[in-house]
Amino acid sequence: MKTKIISVINQKGGVGKTTTVINLAAGLANLDKKILVIDLDPQGNATTGLGHSNIDGSEKNIYNALNGSESISDVIQTTQFNNLDIITSNVDLSGLEVETAGDNGRAFILRDKLSLFLKEKSPNYTHVFIDCPPSLSLLTVMALVASNSLIVPLQTEFFALEGLSKLIKTIELVKTNLNINLKLNGIVLTMYDKRNSLSSLIE
């Protein structure tokens, strides 16, 4: 069975990306699916949300996997949920874009390392969720290149819709030039307020 690799993405912060990742991952794990969450946000909110520290100085994090200091298999950590593992993040990850500036293949680093791990280690993960940073940066492009599908959490407000068009353009560029198999699974409306008429219009 092929592992589903799903990025949860929106360049706007505070729209519920991490909450969506944690709840989907925990829900599927509760259904006896084997889940891996990759925290690709230097803020490390998925890391703390799943019970780990994003300031403990541990070498077991996604930054060290991407820079080649550690392998993917060596940085995976368990969580308090059965069937749910995580690769944590911290602020060190924010320096990766500068550090890889001379690498023409840097957009493919996560894809190549993750593909090799899933092929060789047979971890039987059914789903890998990637929690993306709130920007259209190298890290987000890495996630889109590594994924076969994506979910976009969208806050039910006017300005969120304005940003969606830019995000869709980025997704199409990545699909055309870097990952032809990328599919949009759907848009998840978040922070819906039935008292607000605009929320109903966006819905």
Number of C-alpha atoms within 10 A of each C-alpha: 6 10 17 15 22 25 29 25 30 27 20 20 12 14 21 20 28 25 17 20 26 20 11 14 24 22 15 17 20 15 10 13 18 21 28 24 27 24 27 29 25 22 19 22 24 29 27 15 12 19 14 20 17 20 13 8 10 13 14 20 28 27 25 20 22 20 15 12 11 16 18 22 16 13 18 19 16 15 14 11 15 14 19 26 22 25 25 29 29 23 13 16 20 18 11 16 15 9 10 16 10 9 10 8 9 18 21 18 20 23 17 13 17 20 13 12 15 16 12 8 10 8 14 14 19 17 20 23 27 29 28 28 27 19 16 17 12 17 23 25 21 20 28 31 26 25 24 19 19 22 20 24 25 24 22 22 21 12 10 17 14 10 14 16 11 12 19 14 11 16 21 16 13 17 16 12 9 17 18 13 11 21 17 15 13 11 14 15 17 18 14 16 12 9 8 11 11 14 18 13 10 15 10
